[in-house]
Amino acid sequence: MRATLYSLLTLSVLATVLAGCGGSSSTPALPAEPARSAQVITKSPGLDSLAAALTAAGKPLPDFLQSGTVTTAPPPGSVSTQSYMTVLTLNRWLYNQSVTRGRTQWYEVSLTSLNNLTDAYALVRSGDADLYVFSPIRPNDPNSSLQLVGYSVGTGNEQVGSWVASAWGGTGRYIIGVNGFQASTFDLKVW
C-alpha cells in the first residue's frame, strides 16, 4: 500500500512538473524582439511638442525638464556607482529595472557608428514609465549637447527611434532617461 501511494505521489509530481505547473518563477518571460521604428529621427521634436504630448496624456513635465527645478543631493554615504547612470550594452536587455513615481532612472549607451540605426525600447512590466533619449554631453559644442532626440510618453511599452548618430553631432554616450509617471518596473534595450 505504501509503495502504491509513493508511486502515485511520484507520478503526480512528475506530471505537474512536465505540465509546467511547478510553481512561479521570479525570472520574467523573455521579451520578444521589438521591431525597429519605421521613421528615422533627424531633428529634435522640441520641448513644445513634448509638453503638448504630455498634456494630451494627462502627465506633467518631468522634473528634470521644468525650469527652476532644484535637485537635492542624496544623503552622505548613500551614493553608489549606480545612483546616477547605468551603462547599457547595445543589443542586450537590461532586466528588472525600476523607477519610483516622479523620479527618473538614467542610463547611457556609447554609440560608435555614425550611420547605424539605433532604437531604445522600454518593456514596461508594471506601472507607467516614459522614455527619453538625449544626445551626448558635448562641452566644446553646446549647440549639439543634450538635445532631445526623442520621447515616448504613452501608457504601455515605450520606444524611441530610429536615429543615427550623424544627425545628432556624431558618436558618443547617448543619455536615456526613464521617468516614472507611476512607480514602474521595466526591461530596457538599445539596439
Order of alpha helices (4+ residues) and beta strands (2+ residues): alpha-alpha-beta-beta-beta-beta-beta-beta-beta-beta-beta
